[in-house]
Amino acid sequence: MRNMKHVGQLANTQKRVVVVFRELPDDANSCLVVDTDALPDWMQDNVLNAVESPGSQASTNFYEYAERTVLTDGTNMLQSLHKTGRLMKQPTSNVMMTPNAEVAVKLSEINDIVRAEDKTPVVAPPSDEVMMATKDASTDAMTPAQRRTAINEGTMPAESGATQPVPAMQATADGTLDETAMAKNLLAQAKGFEAEAKSLKQQAYDMVPGLKPGPKKPVSTKATKATKADTKETAL
């Protein structure tokens, strides 16, 4: 049975939710969730598809994926959920994580386990003043999403050979993105994914060199001559 991260339900109302921030920097007993049933149909599809994506499932926190994802209306997913007031604060003890139909675990218990294993500082949710990564955060403890944000802000130099930061998208007055900005952002993301894919392929080839594609063996001259002779005889 496939397990799914970031999904759960509220213990007191049974509402289905997506956990965007597992905990808050100033309140470890609270989290921010999205009531998926309260979303417009198109936005609900966008969010649930994002949750199920490989990139989201590889992330410990859903906000890391949402902050680099664009909704079908051209707005940034995380910023849109924040600006439309869809991020709800809930006690972590009231959120039951449901990775599959047979398991339900309190988010507070999961946070205790994650906190013991991962010392990464808790990232604050978006606001009009607060960015997704603090400028004084230790670069050694940053998640990949935080590191990209710090590089974009200029508070952290890009590492040699590292994926280039995705340029910030400029929104119009109504909060949407023009097509040129969207296209440039998508191309920048694609370039980053290509670099990551190349790195992963090289790691795989280093582990098992036999998997690396090599030049095809040349066809034997004798075999070629024999084939031509057989063809000639058949024609006669």
C-alpha positions in Angstrom: 0.0 0.0 0.0 1.4 3.4 -1.0 1.9 5.9 1.8 1.2 9.6 1.1 3.0 12.4 3.0 1.4 15.7 4.0 -2.2 14.6 4.1 -4.4 14.1 7.2 -7.7 15.2 8.9 -8.8 17.2 11.8 -9.6 15.1 14.8 -12.5 17.3 16.0 -14.3 17.8 12.6 -12.9 15.0 10.4 -12.1 17.6 7.7 -9.5 16.5 5.2 -6.5 18.7 5.2 -3.0 19.1 3.7 -0.4 20.1 6.2 1.7 22.9 4.7 3.8 23.8 7.8 4.2 21.0 10.3 5.0 23.5 13.1 5.7 27.2 13.6 8.9 28.8 14.7 7.3 30.6 17.6 4.8 27.8 18.5 5.9 24.2 18.1 2.5 23.0 19.1 0.7 24.7 16.2 0.8 24.1 12.4 -0.7 25.5 9.3 -3.1 23.4 7.2 -5.3 23.8 4.1 -8.9 22.5 4.2 -8.9 20.9 0.7 -12.7 20.5 0.6 -13.1 24.3 1.0 -10.9 25.0 -2.0 -12.4 25.9 -5.5 -12.3 22.7 -7.7 -9.5 23.9 -9.9 -7.3 24.9 -6.9 -8.1 21.7 -5.1 -6.9 19.7 -8.1 -3.7 21.8 -8.2 -3.0 21.3 -4.6 -3.8 17.5 -4.5 -1.7 16.9 -7.6 1.1 18.8 -6.1 0.9 16.7 -2.9 1.1 13.5 -4.9 4.0 14.6 -7.1 7.4 13.0 -6.6 9.0 16.3 -5.6 6.5 16.9 -2.8 6.7 13.3 -1.5 10.5 13.7 -1.3 10.2 16.8 0.9 9.7 16.7 4.6 7.6 19.8 4.5 5.0 20.6 1.8 5.8 24.3 1.9 9.2 23.5 0.3 7.4 22.2 -2.8 4.5 24.7 -2.8 6.8 27.7 -2.7 8.3 26.8 -6.1 5.0 25.6 -7.7 2.7 27.7 -9.9 -1.1 27.3 -9.9 -3.0 27.2 -13.2 -4.0 30.8 -12.7 -0.3 31.8 -12.8 0.1 32.6 -9.1 2.6 31.0 -6.8 0.9 28.2 -4.8 2.2 29.1 -1.4 1.7 32.8 -1.7 -1.8 32.3 -3.1 -2.8 30.1 -0.2 -1.5 32.6 2.2 -2.9 35.8 0.6 -6.4 34.2 0.2 -6.5 33.2 3.9 -6.6 29.5 3.3 -3.7 28.6 5.6 -5.5 27.7 8.9 -3.7 27.5 12.2 -4.4 24.3 14.1 -3.0 22.5 17.2 -0.7 19.7 16.1 -2.5 17.5 18.5 -5.7 18.0 16.6 -4.2 16.9 13.2 -4.2 13.2 12.4 -1.8 12.3 9.6 -3.3 9.6 7.4 -0.6 8.3 5.1 -2.9 5.5 4.1 -6.4 4.2 4.8 -5.3 2.1 7.8 -3.0 4.5 9.6 -3.7 7.6 11.6 -1.0 9.3 13.7 -1.0 12.6 15.6 1.1 15.3 13.9 2.5 16.2 17.3 4.0 12.7 17.7 5.5 12.9 14.2 7.0 16.3 14.9 8.6 14.9 18.1 10.3 12.2 16.0 11.4 14.5 13.2 12.6 17.1 15.7 14.8 14.5 17.4 16.4 13.4 14.0 16.5 16.7 12.1 17.9 19.9 13.7 17.0 22.1 10.8 15.5 25.4 12.1 11.8 25.8 11.7 10.9 28.1 8.8 8.3 30.9 9.3 5.2 30.9 7.0 4.9 33.7 4.4 3.8 37.2 5.4 4.1 40.7 3.9 7.5 41.1 5.6 8.9 37.6 6.4 10.7 35.7 3.6 10.8 32.0 3.4 14.4 31.8 4.7 15.9 34.0 7.4 19.1 35.8 6.5 20.9 34.7 9.7 20.0 31.0 9.2 23.0 28.6 9.1 23.7 27.5 5.6 24.8 24.1 6.8 21.3 23.5 8.4 19.3 24.9 5.4 17.0 22.7 3.4 17.4 22.8 -0.4 14.4 25.2 -0.6 15.9 27.6 2.0 19.3 27.5 0.3 17.8 28.4 -3.1 15.9 31.3 -1.5 19.1 32.6 0.3 21.0 32.5 -3.0 18.2 34.4 -4.8 18.3 37.1 -2.1 22.1 37.4 -2.3 22.7 36.4 1.3 24.4 33.2 0.3 26.9 32.8 -2.6 26.0 30.1 -5.2 28.2 27.0 -4.7 30.5 26.0 -7.5 28.6 23.6 -9.9 25.4 24.2 -8.0 22.1 24.6 -9.7 21.5 28.2 -10.6 18.7 30.0 -8.6 15.3 30.3 -10.2 14.6 34.0 -10.9 11.9 35.6 -8.8 8.6 35.9 -10.7 7.2 39.4 -11.1 3.5 39.6 -10.5 1.1 42.2 -12.1 -1.1 44.5 -10.0 -3.8 41.8 -9.6 -1.4 39.2 -8.3 -1.1 37.1 -11.5 1.9 36.6 -13.7 2.2 37.6 -17.3 3.0 34.8 -19.8 6.5 36.0 -20.4 7.4 35.8 -16.7 5.8 32.4 -16.4 7.6 31.1 -19.4 11.0 32.4 -18.1 10.4 30.9 -14.7 9.4 27.5 -16.2 12.6 27.5 -18.3 14.7 28.3 -15.3 13.1 25.5 -13.3 13.6 23.1 -16.3 17.3 24.0 -16.4 17.7 23.3 -12.7 15.9 20.0 -13.1 18.2 19.0 -16.0 21.3 19.7 -13.9 19.9 17.6 -11.0 19.0 14.8 -13.4 22.5 14.8 -14.8 24.0 14.7 -11.3 21.7 11.8 -10.3 22.6 9.9 -13.5 26.3 10.3 -12.8 25.8 9.0 -9.3 24.0 5.9 -10.6 26.8 5.3 -13.2 29.4 5.6 -10.4 27.6 3.0 -8.4 27.0 0.6 -11.2 29.3 1.4 -14.2 27.7 -1.3 -16.3 24.5 0.8 -16.6 26.3 3.6 -18.4 25.5 3.6 -22.1 28.5 2.9 -24.3 29.4 2.8 -28.0 27.8 0.1 -30.0 30.0 -2.8 -31.1 31.0 -2.4 -34.7 29.5 -4.9 -37.1 32.0 -7.6 -38.1 33.3 -7.1 -41.7 33.1 -10.9 -42.3 29.5 -10.9 -41.2 28.7 -8.0 -43.5 30.4 -9.8 -46.5 28.5 -13.0 -45.7 25.2 -11.2 -45.6 25.9 -9.6 -49.0 26.9 -12.9 -50.5 23.7 -14.6 -49.3 21.6 -11.7 -50.7 23.3 -12.1 -54.1 22.7 -15.9 -54.2 19.0 -15.4 -53.3 18.7 -12.9 -56.1 20.2 -15.3 -58.6 
